[in-house]
Amino acid sequence: MSTSTQNESQSEQNNQGSRSIEIIEPPADTIIRTFNENTARAVSKNGSELERKLIDPNPNDARLNFLRNSSDPCHAYYKHKLAEHVTRIQNGATEGPDIKIFHAPPYVTATTIFDTTARLVSKFGSEFESMVRDSNTDDARFNFLNSSSEEDPCHALYQQKLAEYSSDPRYSYYSHKLTEYLVQIPKGSY
């Protein structure tokens, strides 16, 4: 081993001893990881009040534990991603590849998109609608979100579905039951 290589090796060992490096593992489940990353990106753009807007109406939703509880296994990864996005924004960096709030493959029909979007917006509110609209500007099937005219049949159908889901107590009941079920799933199995 050459003298310069030995010096570099000793220097690395000295540096390792004086500073600790925390390795943050991403969640193994792709869906959970993507949800955490998308949430971090949205919070970095819209501010920390978005965290509260997500948590407050969903106090028992286990999927949001990483926002509530710093000991949750996904919390450190979320905070790491949030810090990355905030740093990028502060440095004026342009956004990376566009991340869809939810992606609709080409074979999904427009009526299915209206229905699914209405269900989700009735649960998560108008901020969620804005995020879906902003993340799907290149998909014409989401143009119904840009229209405010009741004469647009697609927008009218979406508004009708949104009103149905917002006022249907059965939807609220089943949503509550799903949340209860998710809370009962042992940690690490989702």
Secondary structure, DSSP 4 states (H G I P E B T S, - for coil): --HHHHHHHHHHHHHHHHS-----PPPSSHHHHHHHHHHHHHHHHH-THHHHHHHTT-TT-GGGHHHH-TTSTTHHHHHHHHHHHHHHHHTTPPP-S---SS---TTS-HHHHHHHHHHHHHHH-HHHHHHHHHHTTT-GGGGGGT---TTSHHHHHHHHHHHHHHH-HHHHHHHHHHHHHHHHSPTT--
